[in-house]
Amino acid sequence: MAYDPQFELRIAEVLLAQGIEAETVKMFGGITFMVRGNMSVGITSKGDFLVKFDPQRHEEASEWPGAKRFNMGKGENKGVLLVDADAVESRKAMEKWVKLSLDHVLALPLKVKKAVKRKPSK
């Protein structure tokens, strides 16, 4: 499944229902929702749902329907999984994954964007 703007809208609606206004950033060839400056959930270029969560819950979440390994660099990244888009078709299923992410991300320190240093004009 390729990128689907309706999928992005569904994620945004679930976040808003939780009182979260997330910033969207292009990442992983898709789009990522940033919460308090931290990556939370997103959509990959292949249309998978990307979820970041507490690494302590990795084994548990790996057993949830649709969960797949997320490999970047060497080995598996604990605390990040891909989820088949079909597995989050229902609002309830998506809410479960979003809640998993928010439980972790909202406990992280706020990340503030670094100011861009510009060269003085001549």
N, C-alpha and C positions, 0 to 999 in steps of 0.2 A: 504494500500500500504506500503510495507516495504521499507527500505533504498534503494535508487537507485543511483549508482555512476554517471549516466548520469544527474540526477537532480542536483547533486553537481556541475558538470561541467557547466551546464546551468546557475546556480547562479553565478559561478566564471566568466563566460563570460559577464554576465550583469554588474557585478561590474567592470571588466576590461574596458568595454565600457564607463563607467563613470570615468575612470582614477583612479580607486581604486584597489590597490593590498592588498587584505585582507589576514590575517593569519587565518588558520583553526585550530580549537580546538575541541576536543571531549567534548561534553556537552549534557545533557538531553538525553543520550543514542544515540545521533546522532552526528551531526557536526555543529559547529557554525562558522560563519565568523566574525572575529574581525577586526574592523576598528579603527585605532589609539588607540588600546587597549580596545575598547568598543565593546560589543556585538551588532551586527547589524541584521543579518539574519541567518537562519540556517535550518537544517532539523532534525526533531525529530526522535526517534527510530521507530515511527509508520508511518513515511513518510510524515508528515505534514510539511508545510513551516512555520517557526517561524520568526516573524517580531517584532523588537523593534522600537518604534517611540515615538514622543512627546505625553505624556499622555493627553495633551490638545486636541488632535485630536482623542482620543479613541472612542468617540461616533460616529463620522463621519466614521472612518475606520471600525467600527463594522458593518456598513451597506454595506460595499463593498462585492461583490460576493465571497463566499467561506470562509468568516471570521468566526472564532469560538473563544470562550473564552479560555484563557490560565489561568489555575488555578495552583498555586504552593503555598503551605502553606495555610494560611487562606484567603479565598475570592479571588476575581478577581484581577489580576495584570493590572492596567491601564498602557497603553503604550506598551503592549505586546499582540499580538494575534497569533493564529494559523490560517493557511490558507490551505484549502484542496488543495492537489497537483494538482488536476484536474483544479482548478480555476486559476492556474498560468502556464498552458500548453502553452499559447501563450507568445511570447517574450514581447509583449506590456503589458500584464497583470502583468507579473513578474517585468518589469521595473517600473510600477506604484508603486508596493509594495516596491521595492528596493529604489526608490526615496523617498518615505515616510520615510523610515528608515534613509537614508543618510542625509536628511534634518535635522534630529534630531542629529544623531550620530556625524556628522562633526562639529556640534556646541558645542559638549561636550569637556571638557578639555582632553588633551592627557593623557592616563593612561600608566604609565611606569611599566614594570614588576619589582617586588621587587627582589633583589638579594637573592639567596638561601644561607642561612648561613650554612656553613659546619663545622662540628666538626674537630678540628685539629687532624691529624693522630699521633699516638704514635710511 
